[in-house]
Amino acid sequence: MPPIVAEAGRAIERWLEAERDQLVLWLPVALGSGIAFWFILPDPTAWRTAMLLMMALGCAALAVGRGGRTARAISVGALAAAAGLALIWARADRVAAPVLQRPIVATFAARVERIE
């Protein structure tokens, strides 16, 4: 590994160690970014792909990260973003109105019983 990359990695680890009490404050940001992905991406295929990529990033960071704070921070952030996307997707499916299979044209008759 080039010396500049190794030194950058050590600097990031030192910074994360110094800010360890503040890292939890990034959790809602990661969750919100997953929710934002749901609004930005066009369809369920893209949502599924994004969720799988975020989960893969989280697992890869843990596998490759050698136990440092950087790997854990990336992993938790990626998995929280995937959870945010999953939460909003589940909520949208639960409150969704039924979809009509085709346009319906109908006539009906009604009578006004009272006006308030």
Buried (B, 14 or more C-beta within 10 A) or exposed (E): EEEEEEEEBEEBBEEBEEEEEEBEEBBEEBBBBBBBBBEEBEEEEEBEEBBEEBBEBBEBBBEEBEEBBBBBBBBBBBBBBBBBBBBBBEEEEEEEEEEEEEEEEEEEEEEEEEEE
